[in-house]
Amino acid sequence: MKKVLVIGGGFAGVEAAIRLKEYNFEVTLISERDFMYIYPLSIWIPTGALDFKDAKLPLEKLSKVHKFNLIIDSVVKISPKEKQVICGKDTYGFDYLVIAVGAGKAKPEGIENTYSICGAPEESLKIKEKLAELLKAGKGSIAVGIGGNPKDPSAMRGGPAFEELFNIDNLLREKGLRDNFELSIFAPMETPGLRLGDKAYRLLNQFYENLKINKYFGKKIKKFEKDAVIFEDDSLLKSDLIIFVPAGSAHPIFAVSELPLTEAGFIKTDDNLRVDGLEDIYAIGDSASLDGPAFRGKQGHVAEMMAGVAAYNINEKETGVNNYKGYKENVHILCVMDNGKGAVYVKREIEKETVIALPVIGHWLKKFWGWYYKNSKLKRFPRIPGF
């Protein structure tokens, strides 16, 4: 039985391990954390609408259910020629390797003065603590921002920033404190959210206007200070709490590994997700370069789709059938944008854009998705394809 090593315990890595085990490979998953963190649910942790533990899925449970091996260790280097992955505790060999360690984060000067909803899981708790301080004071200013990677627009994540901002606005209104707070959103690009489509973009701007949220768009971020965002023209945005979602960039592991990288620092793959020039190594999720339509973006469901394609193609190669699948034609945008009391369903495909307002029920549908996702992964309920 061939050994497949999967590195990374997020959406892409976990899905790859599950799919590969279904093809009856000997699968080992290496993760630096002992849990999978479900980032789409983390938007509710700062506002107290979700406990931190409820956004976690223990990898040990998953490994027992799906019968793959689990190693908790930190990857230090990948050696393709030797077919080895060097970790902090040991070195591991493989017949096939699936790289799903995610991406690095762009780090503007002073980023330590910000909090991220898409960074280390514990960051959500720090935002919660800071927000609680402001609520106790009864007034303040909060700025939520999005970073960009000019070398790869697909590495920007706007959705979590929008959702966190709207959820904070909703919390302040519920507490009768909204008039005492200044809320702002900032981004270096002129039109953040446009890749969701024209309808969704217009709706976002309508939200900003209706909710009286200040916009600071089209100015590059020079640096962050303890209580301010400094833009390239030296203008500043004062804020008691700065929540920032940095763009994805090269993972530190890639810089010391012999892997072909794009200008932006992501691993080059072909349409079958095989790493360029490396026969038995695949890259998926945020680690890989993402091709497809101009509006493409790195998302959890895209990472899982890539995991399925990579697992299928590894099995095709091993069985000698070689009827490979590509992933590019399946890349699309899909999100349920929650505001704490409702949501908007957005799906953008090459020839179609769907935007559906889901007041009240949308919020509970997204919460149900989180519950269903965890339980379906543990085989307590069957998985519904595409759900």
Contacts in CASP RR format, 6 or more apart in sequence:
PFRMAT RR
TARGET T0000
AUTHOR 0000-0000-0000
METHOD contacts of the structure
MODEL  1
MKKVLVIGGGFAGVEAAIRLKEYNFEVTLISERDFMYIYPLSIWIPTGAL
DFKDAKLPLEKLSKVHKFNLIIDSVVKISPKEKQVICGKDTYGFDYLVIA
VGAGKAKPEGIENTYSICGAPEESLKIKEKLAELLKAGKGSIAVGIGGNP
KDPSAMRGGPAFEELFNIDNLLREKGLRDNFELSIFAPMETPGLRLGDKA
YRLLNQFYENLKINKYFGKKIKKFEKDAVIFEDDSLLKSDLIIFVPAGSA
HPIFAVSELPLTEAGFIKTDDNLRVDGLEDIYAIGDSASLDGPAFRGKQG
HVAEMMAGVAAYNINEKETGVNNYKGYKENVHILCVMDNGKGAVYVKREI
EKETVIALPVIGHWLKKFWGWYYKNSKLKRFPRIPGF
1 24 0 8 1.000
1 25 0 8 1.000
1 26 0 8 1.000
2 25 0 8 1.000
2 26 0 8 1.000
2 95 0 8 1.000
2 96 0 8 1.000
2 318 0 8 1.000
3 25 0 8 1.000
3 26 0 8 1.000
3 27 0 8 1.000
3 28 0 8 1.000
3 93 0 8 1.000
3 94 0 8 1.000
3 95 0 8 1.000
3 96 0 8 1.000
4 20 0 8 1.000
4 25 0 8 1.000
4 26 0 8 1.000
4 27 0 8 1.000
4 28 0 8 1.000
4 94 0 8 1.000
4 95 0 8 1.000
4 96 0 8 1.000
4 97 0 8 1.000
4 98 0 8 1.000
4 314 0 8 1.000
5 28 0 8 1.000
5 30 0 8 1.000
5 85 0 8 1.000
5 92 0 8 1.000
5 93 0 8 1.000
5 94 0 8 1.000
5 96 0 8 1.000
5 97 0 8 1.000
5 98 0 8 1.000
6 13 0 8 1.000
6 16 0 8 1.000
6 17 0 8 1.000
6 20 0 8 1.000
6 27 0 8 1.000
6 28 0 8 1.000
6 29 0 8 1.000
6 30 0 8 1.000
6 68 0 8 1.000
6 97 0 8 1.000
6 98 0 8 1.000
6 100 0 8 1.000
7 13 0 8 1.000
7 29 0 8 1.000
7 30 0 8 1.000
7 31 0 8 1.000
7 75 0 8 1.000
7 78 0 8 1.000
7 85 0 8 1.000
7 97 0 8 1.000
7 98 0 8 1.000
7 99 0 8 1.000
7 100 0 8 1.000
7 101 0 8 1.000
8 29 0 8 1.000
8 30 0 8 1.000
8 31 0 8 1.000
8 32 0 8 1.000
8 75 0 8 1.000
8 100 0 8 1.000
8 101 0 8 1.000
8 102 0 8 1.000
9 29 0 8 1.000
9 31 0 8 1.000
9 33 0 8 1.000
9 36 0 8 1.000
9 59 0 8 1.000
9 100 0 8 1.000
10 31 0 8 1.000
10 36 0 8 1.000
10 37 0 8 1.000
10 100 0 8 1.000
10 102 0 8 1.000
10 303 0 8 1.000
11 36 0 8 1.000
11 285 0 8 1.000
11 300 0 8 1.000
11 301 0 8 1.000
11 303 0 8 1.000
11 304 0 8 1.000
11 307 0 8 1.000
12 100 0 8 1.000
12 102 0 8 1.000
12 284 0 8 1.000
12 285 0 8 1.000
12 286 0 8 1.000
12 287 0 8 1.000
12 300 0 8 1.000
12 303 0 8 1.000
12 304 0 8 1.000
12 306 0 8 1.000
12 307 0 8 1.000
13 29 0 8 1.000
13 98 0 8 1.000
13 100 0 8 1.000
13 284 0 8 1.000
13 303 0 8 1.000
13 307 0 8 1.000
14 29 0 8 1.000
14 36 0 8 1.000
14 59 0 8 1.000
14 62 0 8 1.000
14 377 0 8 1.000
15 303 0 8 1.000
15 304 0 8 1.000
15 307 0 8 1.000
15 308 0 8 1.000
16 98 0 8 1.000
16 100 0 8 1.000
16 284 0 8 1.000
16 307 0 8 1.000
16 308 0 8 1.000
16 310 0 8 1.000
16 311 0 8 1.000
17 27 0 8 1.000
17 29 0 8 1.000
17 62 0 8 1.000
17 66 0 8 1.000
17 68 0 8 1.000
18 62 0 8 1.000
18 66 0 8 1.000
18 68 0 8 1.000
18 377 0 8 1.000
19 307 0 8 1.000
19 308 0 8 1.000
19 311 0 8 1.000
19 312 0 8 1.000
20 27 0 8 1.000
20 68 0 8 1.000
20 98 0 8 1.000
20 311 0 8 1.000
20 314 0 8 1.000
20 315 0 8 1.000
21 27 0 8 1.000
21 66 0 8 1.000
21 67 0 8 1.000
21 68 0 8 1.000
22 311 0 8 1.000
23 311 0 8 1.000
23 314 0 8 1.000
23 315 0 8 1.000
25 96 0 8 1.000
25 314 0 8 1.000
25 315 0 8 1.000
25 318 0 8 1.000
26 69 0 8 1.000
27 68 0 8 1.000
27 69 0 8 1.000
28 68 0 8 1.000
28 69 0 8 1.000
28 70 0 8 1.000
28 71 0 8 1.000
28 92 0 8 1.000
29 59 0 8 1.000
29 63 0 8 1.000
29 68 0 8 1.000
29 69 0 8 1.000
29 70 0 8 1.000
29 71 0 8 1.000
30 71 0 8 1.000
30 72 0 8 1.000
30 73 0 8 1.000
30 75 0 8 1.000
30 85 0 8 1.000
30 87 0 8 1.000
30 92 0 8 1.000
31 59 0 8 1.000
31 70 0 8 1.000
31 71 0 8 1.000
31 72 0 8 1.000
32 72 0 8 1.000
32 73 0 8 1.000
32 74 0 8 1.000
32 75 0 8 1.000
33 59 0 8 1.000
33 72 0 8 1.000
33 121 0 8 1.000
34 58 0 8 1.000
34 59 0 8 1.000
34 60 0 8 1.000
34 72 0 8 1.000
35 56 0 8 1.000
35 57 0 8 1.000
35 58 0 8 1.000
35 59 0 8 1.000
36 56 0 8 1.000
36 57 0 8 1.000
36 58 0 8 1.000
36 59 0 8 1.000
36 62 0 8 1.000
37 55 0 8 1.000
37 56 0 8 1.000
37 57 0 8 1.000
37 121 0 8 1.000
38 55 0 8 1.000
38 56 0 8 1.000
38 57 0 8 1.000
38 370 0 8 1.000
38 373 0 8 1.000
38 374 0 8 1.000
39 55 0 8 1.000
39 117 0 8 1.000
39 118 0 8 1.000
39 160 0 8 1.000
39 300 0 8 1.000
40 160 0 8 1.000
40 300 0 8 1.000
40 366 0 8 1.000
40 369 0 8 1.000
40 370 0 8 1.000
41 50 0 8 1.000
41 54 0 8 1.000
41 55 0 8 1.000
41 370 0 8 1.000
42 50 0 8 1.000
42 55 0 8 1.000
42 117 0 8 1.000
42 118 0 8 1.000
42 121 0 8 1.000
42 124 0 8 1.000
42 160 0 8 1.000
43 117 0 8 1.000
43 160 0 8 1.000
43 163 0 8 1.000
43 164 0 8 1.000
43 167 0 8 1.000
43 338 0 8 1.000
44 50 0 8 1.000
44 167 0 8 1.000
44 338 0 8 1.000
44 340 0 8 1.000
45 51 0 8 1.000
45 52 0 8 1.000
45 55 0 8 1.000
45 124 0 8 1.000
45 125 0 8 1.000
45 127 0 8 1.000
45 128 0 8 1.000
46 117 0 8 1.000
46 124 0 8 1.000
46 127 0 8 1.000
46 128 0 8 1.000
46 131 0 8 1.000
46 164 0 8 1.000
46 167 0 8 1.000
46 168 0 8 1.000
47 128 0 8 1.000
47 131 0 8 1.000
47 167 0 8 1.000
47 168 0 8 1.000
47 170 0 8 1.000
47 171 0 8 1.000
47 340 0 8 1.000
48 128 0 8 1.000
49 167 0 8 1.000
49 340 0 8 1.000
52 121 0 8 1.000
52 124 0 8 1.000
52 125 0 8 1.000
55 121 0 8 1.000
55 124 0 8 1.000
56 121 0 8 1.000
57 374 0 8 1.000
57 377 0 8 1.000
57 378 0 8 1.000
59 70 0 8 1.000
59 72 0 8 1.000
60 70 0 8 1.000
61 378 0 8 1.000
62 68 0 8 1.000
62 70 0 8 1.000
62 377 0 8 1.000
62 378 0 8 1.000
63 69 0 8 1.000
63 70 0 8 1.000
65 377 0 8 1.000
65 378 0 8 1.000
65 379 0 8 1.000
66 379 0 8 1.000
71 87 0 8 1.000
71 92 0 8 1.000
73 87 0 8 1.000
73 88 0 8 1.000
73 89 0 8 1.000
73 90 0 8 1.000
74 87 0 8 1.000
74 88 0 8 1.000
75 85 0 8 1.000
75 86 0 8 1.000
75 87 0 8 1.000
75 88 0 8 1.000
75 101 0 8 1.000
75 253 0 8 1.000
76 86 0 8 1.000
76 87 0 8 1.000
76 88 0 8 1.000
76 253 0 8 1.000
76 256 0 8 1.000
77 85 0 8 1.000
77 86 0 8 1.000
77 253 0 8 1.000
77 256 0 8 1.000
77 257 0 8 1.000
78 84 0 8 1.000
78 85 0 8 1.000
78 86 0 8 1.000
78 97 0 8 1.000
78 99 0 8 1.000
78 253 0 8 1.000
78 257 0 8 1.000
78 258 0 8 1.000
78 259 0 8 1.000
79 85 0 8 1.000
79 86 0 8 1.000
79 257 0 8 1.000
79 258 0 8 1.000
80 97 0 8 1.000
80 257 0 8 1.000
80 258 0 8 1.000
80 259 0 8 1.000
80 275 0 8 1.000
80 278 0 8 1.000
80 281 0 8 1.000
81 258 0 8 1.000
83 93 0 8 1.000
83 94 0 8 1.000
83 95 0 8 1.000
83 97 0 8 1.000
83 280 0 8 1.000
84 91 0 8 1.000
84 92 0 8 1.000
84 93 0 8 1.000
84 94 0 8 1.000
85 91 0 8 1.000
85 92 0 8 1.000
85 93 0 8 1.000
85 94 0 8 1.000
85 97 0 8 1.000
94 280 0 8 1.000
95 280 0 8 1.000
96 280 0 8 1.000
96 281 0 8 1.000
96 282 0 8 1.000
96 314 0 8 1.000
96 318 0 8 1.000
97 280 0 8 1.000
97 281 0 8 1.000
97 282 0 8 1.000
98 281 0 8 1.000
98 282 0 8 1.000
98 283 0 8 1.000
98 284 0 8 1.000
98 307 0 8 1.000
98 310 0 8 1.000
98 311 0 8 1.000
98 314 0 8 1.000
99 259 0 8 1.000
99 267 0 8 1.000
99 275 0 8 1.000
99 281 0 8 1.000
99 282 0 8 1.000
99 283 0 8 1.000
99 284 0 8 1.000
99 287 0 8 1.000
99 288 0 8 1.000
100 283 0 8 1.000
100 284 0 8 1.000
100 285 0 8 1.000
100 287 0 8 1.000
100 303 0 8 1.000
100 307 0 8 1.000
101 251 0 8 1.000
101 253 0 8 1.000
101 287 0 8 1.000
102 251 0 8 1.000
102 285 0 8 1.000
102 286 0 8 1.000
102 287 0 8 1.000
103 155 0 8 1.000
103 248 0 8 1.000
103 249 0 8 1.000
103 250 0 8 1.000
103 251 0 8 1.000
103 266 0 8 1.000
103 286 0 8 1.000
103 287 0 8 1.000
103 298 0 8 1.000
104 248 0 8 1.000
104 249 0 8 1.000
104 250 0 8 1.000
104 251 0 8 1.000
104 252 0 8 1.000
105 116 0 8 1.000
105 119 0 8 1.000
105 246 0 8 1.000
105 247 0 8 1.000
105 248 0 8 1.000
105 249 0 8 1.000
106 147 0 8 1.000
106 148 0 8 1.000
106 149 0 8 1.000
106 246 0 8 1.000
106 247 0 8 1.000
106 248 0 8 1.000
106 249 0 8 1.000
107 246 0 8 1.000
108 147 0 8 1.000
108 221 0 8 1.000
108 222 0 8 1.000
108 223 0 8 1.000
108 224 0 8 1.000
108 246 0 8 1.000
109 222 0 8 1.000
109 223 0 8 1.000
109 224 0 8 1.000
110 223 0 8 1.000
110 224 0 8 1.000
110 225 0 8 1.000
111 224 0 8 1.000
111 244 0 8 1.000
111 246 0 8 1.000
112 224 0 8 1.000
113 224 0 8 1.000
113 225 0 8 1.000
113 226 0 8 1.000
113 227 0 8 1.000
113 242 0 8 1.000
114 224 0 8 1.000
114 242 0 8 1.000
114 243 0 8 1.000
114 244 0 8 1.000
115 123 0 8 1.000
115 126 0 8 1.000
115 127 0 8 1.000
115 130 0 8 1.000
115 241 0 8 1.000
115 242 0 8 1.000
115 243 0 8 1.000
115 244 0 8 1.000
116 123 0 8 1.000
116 243 0 8 1.000
116 244 0 8 1.000
116 245 0 8 1.000
116 246 0 8 1.000
117 123 0 8 1.000
117 124 0 8 1.000
117 127 0 8 1.000
117 160 0 8 1.000
117 161 0 8 1.000
117 164 0 8 1.000
117 243 0 8 1.000
117 245 0 8 1.000
118 157 0 8 1.000
118 160 0 8 1.000
118 245 0 8 1.000
118 246 0 8 1.000
127 164 0 8 1.000
127 241 0 8 1.000
127 243 0 8 1.000
130 241 0 8 1.000
131 142 0 8 1.000
131 168 0 8 1.000
131 171 0 8 1.000
131 241 0 8 1.000
134 140 0 8 1.000
134 142 0 8 1.000
134 181 0 8 1.000
134 240 0 8 1.000
134 241 0 8 1.000
135 175 0 8 1.000
135 177 0 8 1.000
138 177 0 8 1.000
138 180 0 8 1.000
139 177 0 8 1.000
139 180 0 8 1.000
139 181 0 8 1.000
140 180 0 8 1.000
140 181 0 8 1.000
140 182 0 8 1.000
140 240 0 8 1.000
141 181 0 8 1.000
141 182 0 8 1.000
141 183 0 8 1.000
141 184 0 8 1.000
141 238 0 8 1.000
141 239 0 8 1.000
141 240 0 8 1.000
141 241 0 8 1.000
142 168 0 8 1.000
142 181 0 8 1.000
142 182 0 8 1.000
142 183 0 8 1.000
142 184 0 8 1.000
142 239 0 8 1.000
142 240 0 8 1.000
142 241 0 8 1.000
142 243 0 8 1.000
143 183 0 8 1.000
143 184 0 8 1.000
143 185 0 8 1.000
143 186 0 8 1.000
143 216 0 8 1.000
143 229 0 8 1.000
143 237 0 8 1.000
143 239 0 8 1.000
143 241 0 8 1.000
143 242 0 8 1.000
143 243 0 8 1.000
144 161 0 8 1.000
144 164 0 8 1.000
144 165 0 8 1.000
144 168 0 8 1.000
144 183 0 8 1.000
144 184 0 8 1.000
144 185 0 8 1.000
144 186 0 8 1.000
144 243 0 8 1.000
144 244 0 8 1.000
145 161 0 8 1.000
145 185 0 8 1.000
145 186 0 8 1.000
145 187 0 8 1.000
145 229 0 8 1.000
145 242 0 8 1.000
145 243 0 8 1.000
145 244 0 8 1.000
145 245 0 8 1.000
146 156 0 8 1.000
146 157 0 8 1.000
146 158 0 8 1.000
146 161 0 8 1.000
146 185 0 8 1.000
146 186 0 8 1.000
146 187 0 8 1.000
146 188 0 8 1.000
146 189 0 8 1.000
146 192 0 8 1.000
146 244 0 8 1.000
146 245 0 8 1.000
146 247 0 8 1.000
147 156 0 8 1.000
147 187 0 8 1.000
147 188 0 8 1.000
147 221 0 8 1.000
147 244 0 8 1.000
147 245 0 8 1.000
147 246 0 8 1.000
147 247 0 8 1.000
148 155 0 8 1.000
148 156 0 8 1.000
148 187 0 8 1.000
148 188 0 8 1.000
148 189 0 8 1.000
148 246 0 8 1.000
148 247 0 8 1.000
149 155 0 8 1.000
149 156 0 8 1.000
149 247 0 8 1.000
149 248 0 8 1.000
149 249 0 8 1.000
149 264 0 8 1.000
151 262 0 8 1.000
151 263 0 8 1.000
151 264 0 8 1.000
151 265 0 8 1.000
152 248 0 8 1.000
152 262 0 8 1.000
152 263 0 8 1.000
152 264 0 8 1.000
152 265 0 8 1.000
152 266 0 8 1.000
152 289 0 8 1.000
152 290 0 8 1.000
153 195 0 8 1.000
153 297 0 8 1.000
154 290 0 8 1.000
154 296 0 8 1.000
154 297 0 8 1.000
154 298 0 8 1.000
155 247 0 8 1.000
155 248 0 8 1.000
155 249 0 8 1.000
155 264 0 8 1.000
155 266 0 8 1.000
155 286 0 8 1.000
155 297 0 8 1.000
155 298 0 8 1.000
156 189 0 8 1.000
156 192 0 8 1.000
156 247 0 8 1.000
156 248 0 8 1.000
156 297 0 8 1.000
157 245 0 8 1.000
157 247 0 8 1.000
157 248 0 8 1.000
157 298 0 8 1.000
158 192 0 8 1.000
158 193 0 8 1.000
158 245 0 8 1.000
159 193 0 8 1.000
159 335 0 8 1.000
159 337 0 8 1.000
160 245 0 8 1.000
161 185 0 8 1.000
161 243 0 8 1.000
161 245 0 8 1.000
162 185 0 8 1.000
162 193 0 8 1.000
162 204 0 8 1.000
162 337 0 8 1.000
163 337 0 8 1.000
163 338 0 8 1.000
163 339 0 8 1.000
164 243 0 8 1.000
165 183 0 8 1.000
165 185 0 8 1.000
165 213 0 8 1.000
165 243 0 8 1.000
166 207 0 8 1.000
166 211 0 8 1.000
166 337 0 8 1.000
166 338 0 8 1.000
166 339 0 8 1.000
166 340 0 8 1.000
167 338 0 8 1.000
167 339 0 8 1.000
167 340 0 8 1.000
168 183 0 8 1.000
169 178 0 8 1.000
169 183 0 8 1.000
169 211 0 8 1.000
169 213 0 8 1.000
169 339 0 8 1.000
170 339 0 8 1.000
170 340 0 8 1.000
170 341 0 8 1.000
171 340 0 8 1.000
172 178 0 8 1.000
172 180 0 8 1.000
172 181 0 8 1.000
172 183 0 8 1.000
182 214 0 8 1.000
182 239 0 8 1.000
183 211 0 8 1.000
183 212 0 8 1.000
183 213 0 8 1.000
183 214 0 8 1.000
184 213 0 8 1.000
184 214 0 8 1.000
184 215 0 8 1.000
184 216 0 8 1.000
184 237 0 8 1.000
184 239 0 8 1.000
185 192 0 8 1.000
185 208 0 8 1.000
185 213 0 8 1.000
185 214 0 8 1.000
185 215 0 8 1.000
185 216 0 8 1.000
185 217 0 8 1.000
186 215 0 8 1.000
186 216 0 8 1.000
186 217 0 8 1.000
186 219 0 8 1.000
186 221 0 8 1.000
186 229 0 8 1.000
186 231 0 8 1.000
186 237 0 8 1.000
187 216 0 8 1.000
187 217 0 8 1.000
187 218 0 8 1.000
188 218 0 8 1.000
188 219 0 8 1.000
188 220 0 8 1.000
188 221 0 8 1.000
189 217 0 8 1.000
189 218 0 8 1.000
190 217 0 8 1.000
190 218 0 8 1.000
191 201 0 8 1.000
191 217 0 8 1.000
192 217 0 8 1.000
193 200 0 8 1.000
193 201 0 8 1.000
193 204 0 8 1.000
194 201 0 8 1.000
195 294 0 8 1.000
195 295 0 8 1.000
195 296 0 8 1.000
195 297 0 8 1.000
195 333 0 8 1.000
195 348 0 8 1.000
196 204 0 8 1.000
196 295 0 8 1.000
196 333 0 8 1.000
196 335 0 8 1.000
196 346 0 8 1.000
196 348 0 8 1.000
197 295 0 8 1.000
197 333 0 8 1.000
197 346 0 8 1.000
197 348 0 8 1.000
197 353 0 8 1.000
198 353 0 8 1.000
199 353 0 8 1.000
199 355 0 8 1.000
200 337 0 8 1.000
200 344 0 8 1.000
200 346 0 8 1.000
200 348 0 8 1.000
200 353 0 8 1.000
200 355 0 8 1.000
203 344 0 8 1.000
203 355 0 8 1.000
203 357 0 8 1.000
207 213 0 8 1.000
207 339 0 8 1.000
208 215 0 8 1.000
216 229 0 8 1.000
216 231 0 8 1.000
216 237 0 8 1.000
219 231 0 8 1.000
219 232 0 8 1.000
219 233 0 8 1.000
219 235 0 8 1.000
220 231 0 8 1.000
220 232 0 8 1.000
221 229 0 8 1.000
221 230 0 8 1.000
221 231 0 8 1.000
221 232 0 8 1.000
222 230 0 8 1.000
222 231 0 8 1.000
222 232 0 8 1.000
222 234 0 8 1.000
223 230 0 8 1.000
224 230 0 8 1.000
224 242 0 8 1.000
224 244 0 8 1.000
225 236 0 8 1.000
227 238 0 8 1.000
227 239 0 8 1.000
227 240 0 8 1.000
228 236 0 8 1.000
228 237 0 8 1.000
228 238 0 8 1.000
228 239 0 8 1.000
229 236 0 8 1.000
229 237 0 8 1.000
229 239 0 8 1.000
229 242 0 8 1.000
230 236 0 8 1.000
231 237 0 8 1.000
248 286 0 8 1.000
248 298 0 8 1.000
249 264 0 8 1.000
249 265 0 8 1.000
250 261 0 8 1.000
250 264 0 8 1.000
250 265 0 8 1.000
250 266 0 8 1.000
251 287 0 8 1.000
254 261 0 8 1.000
254 265 0 8 1.000
254 267 0 8 1.000
254 287 0 8 1.000
259 267 0 8 1.000
259 275 0 8 1.000
259 278 0 8 1.000
259 283 0 8 1.000
260 267 0 8 1.000
260 268 0 8 1.000
260 275 0 8 1.000
260 276 0 8 1.000
260 277 0 8 1.000
260 278 0 8 1.000
261 267 0 8 1.000
261 268 0 8 1.000
262 268 0 8 1.000
262 289 0 8 1.000
264 289 0 8 1.000
266 286 0 8 1.000
266 287 0 8 1.000
266 288 0 8 1.000
266 289 0 8 1.000
266 290 0 8 1.000
267 275 0 8 1.000
267 283 0 8 1.000
267 287 0 8 1.000
267 288 0 8 1.000
267 289 0 8 1.000
268 275 0 8 1.000
268 276 0 8 1.000
268 289 0 8 1.000
269 275 0 8 1.000
269 276 0 8 1.000
269 282 0 8 1.000
269 283 0 8 1.000
269 288 0 8 1.000
269 289 0 8 1.000
270 276 0 8 1.000
271 291 0 8 1.000
271 326 0 8 1.000
271 327 0 8 1.000
271 328 0 8 1.000
272 309 0 8 1.000
272 310 0 8 1.000
272 313 0 8 1.000
272 324 0 8 1.000
272 325 0 8 1.000
272 326 0 8 1.000
272 327 0 8 1.000
273 282 0 8 1.000
273 283 0 8 1.000
273 284 0 8 1.000
273 288 0 8 1.000
273 306 0 8 1.000
273 309 0 8 1.000
273 310 0 8 1.000
273 313 0 8 1.000
273 326 0 8 1.000
273 327 0 8 1.000
274 281 0 8 1.000
274 282 0 8 1.000
274 313 0 8 1.000
275 281 0 8 1.000
275 282 0 8 1.000
275 283 0 8 1.000
282 310 0 8 1.000
282 313 0 8 1.000
282 314 0 8 1.000
284 303 0 8 1.000
284 306 0 8 1.000
284 307 0 8 1.000
284 309 0 8 1.000
284 310 0 8 1.000
285 298 0 8 1.000
285 300 0 8 1.000
285 302 0 8 1.000
285 303 0 8 1.000
285 306 0 8 1.000
285 307 0 8 1.000
286 298 0 8 1.000
286 303 0 8 1.000
288 306 0 8 1.000
290 296 0 8 1.000
290 297 0 8 1.000
290 298 0 8 1.000
290 302 0 8 1.000
290 331 0 8 1.000
291 328 0 8 1.000
291 331 0 8 1.000
292 328 0 8 1.000
292 329 0 8 1.000
292 331 0 8 1.000
293 331 0 8 1.000
293 332 0 8 1.000
293 350 0 8 1.000
295 333 0 8 1.000
295 348 0 8 1.000
296 302 0 8 1.000
296 331 0 8 1.000
296 333 0 8 1.000
297 331 0 8 1.000
297 333 0 8 1.000
299 333 0 8 1.000
299 334 0 8 1.000
299 335 0 8 1.000
301 334 0 8 1.000
301 386 0 8 1.000
302 331 0 8 1.000
302 332 0 8 1.000
305 327 0 8 1.000
305 330 0 8 1.000
305 331 0 8 1.000
306 327 0 8 1.000
309 325 0 8 1.000
309 326 0 8 1.000
309 327 0 8 1.000
309 330 0 8 1.000
312 324 0 8 1.000
312 325 0 8 1.000
313 324 0 8 1.000
313 325 0 8 1.000
313 326 0 8 1.000
316 322 0 8 1.000
316 323 0 8 1.000
316 324 0 8 1.000
316 325 0 8 1.000
317 324 0 8 1.000
332 347 0 8 1.000
332 348 0 8 1.000
332 349 0 8 1.000
332 350 0 8 1.000
333 346 0 8 1.000
333 347 0 8 1.000
333 348 0 8 1.000
334 346 0 8 1.000
334 347 0 8 1.000
334 348 0 8 1.000
335 345 0 8 1.000
335 346 0 8 1.000
336 343 0 8 1.000
336 344 0 8 1.000
336 345 0 8 1.000
336 346 0 8 1.000
336 358 0 8 1.000
336 362 0 8 1.000
336 365 0 8 1.000
336 366 0 8 1.000
336 369 0 8 1.000
337 343 0 8 1.000
337 344 0 8 1.000
337 345 0 8 1.000
337 346 0 8 1.000
338 362 0 8 1.000
338 363 0 8 1.000
338 366 0 8 1.000
339 363 0 8 1.000
340 363 0 8 1.000
341 359 0 8 1.000
341 360 0 8 1.000
341 363 0 8 1.000
342 358 0 8 1.000
342 359 0 8 1.000
342 360 0 8 1.000
342 361 0 8 1.000
342 362 0 8 1.000
342 363 0 8 1.000
343 358 0 8 1.000
343 362 0 8 1.000
343 363 0 8 1.000
343 365 0 8 1.000
343 366 0 8 1.000
344 355 0 8 1.000
344 356 0 8 1.000
344 357 0 8 1.000
344 358 0 8 1.000
345 354 0 8 1.000
345 355 0 8 1.000
345 356 0 8 1.000
345 358 0 8 1.000
345 362 0 8 1.000
346 354 0 8 1.000
346 355 0 8 1.000
347 353 0 8 1.000
347 354 0 8 1.000
348 354 0 8 1.000
358 365 0 8 1.000
369 387 0 8 1.000
372 381 0 8 1.000
372 387 0 8 1.000
375 381 0 8 1.000
376 382 0 8 1.000
376 383 0 8 1.000
376 384 0 8 1.000
376 387 0 8 1.000
377 383 0 8 1.000
END
